[in-house]
Amino acid sequence: MARLTEEESSRTASPSTHTIVEGTHYIVRDIARFFAGIFGGSGYLKDLHVNRPPEILLRKPPKYLDWDEAGAVGPTRTQGSCGSCWAISAVEAVESALFLKTGVGWRICAKQLVFCDTMNRGCKGGWPRLALEYAMSTGLVSSSSPSASCQLENFFSQHWPCKGFSVDADSNSNLQRHKIKSIVYGSPPCRCYRSGRGCDCLDQKEENNIRVAMANLKEFGPGSVCFDAYDMAFYRGGVIGRGLDGIRCSNKFTDMNHCGLLTGYSAEFGEQGEIIGGYWIVQNQWGSSWGENGNVRIDFFQNCGLTSEFLQVLV
């Protein structure tokens, strides 16, 4: 199994090399087949413990929201050659939820999911929703010291093989185990068939669905999203969907191949309060030298599929 680089190193590759692209090669490209391979059978997948969000429809939401500026988003990670975006996206959503509840910047080691979550496939890919199911049942170990985040690696090496480990408050005063209470969809989700023959999805570029996602992002904080990032290795800045050369993406749910953290948006409104433009802000895991300090902006009406599985966490 390839090592998961939890903290960005000084040797982080620039987008002009193939190192960053290598990480995306490990990600399962056909989500429907990934689901089918895990669950099998026919009919729809069952949404275990996942609740539909309240459809908060603000007549005119704030024009701008960035949870990073509010301190609710941790430093940009680097996944390296391990296809662990699903794990990083999940732990970043939990970290943000913990910050909004406690005001503490808890740092969770994604290695716990890569090593211990048997429903996913470690460095060969996975799905944030299943990772968050693991977080509900088992809990995630975190440190209140950002510099200690993957000193947690030592903790897991002493408590292998993942079963029955415990956090002793006396000997590990800066460690805690956090179980999340609930997972909610921040926007109307797709429903995928167990057979792998496809998914039924609403149009996430439709204004009402954009408003639902905006409102829930404001109400519940950052959340895990997945999207088509096939052309994004060479992204250096700007808004995807507004004519950036060589960077295109699909809106199909089954074309998703990468995950990140939805942290904010910027919206433009018409005279009647209708949305006439805007973009989403997503934190990626390819280091802070990639994109816009590790972030990417994606046009509302391009979307790249990112709000088709927008998962938020309640702790």
ABEGO torsion letter per residue (X at the ends): XBBBBABBBAABBBAABAAAAAAAAABBABAAAAAAAAAEEBEBBBBBGBBBBBBBBBABBBABBBAAAAGABBBBBBAEABBAAAAAAAAAAAAAAAAAAAGBBBBBBAAAAAAABAABAEAAEEBAAAAAAAAAAAEBBBBABAAAAAAAAAAAAAAOBGBGBBBBAAABAABBBBBBABBBBABBBBBBBAAGAEBBBBBAABAAAAAAAAAAAAAAEBBBBBBBAAAAAABAEEBBGAGBBGBBBBABAAABABBBBBABBBBBBBAAGBBAEEBBBBBBAAEAABEBGGBBBBBAAAGGGAAABBBBBBX
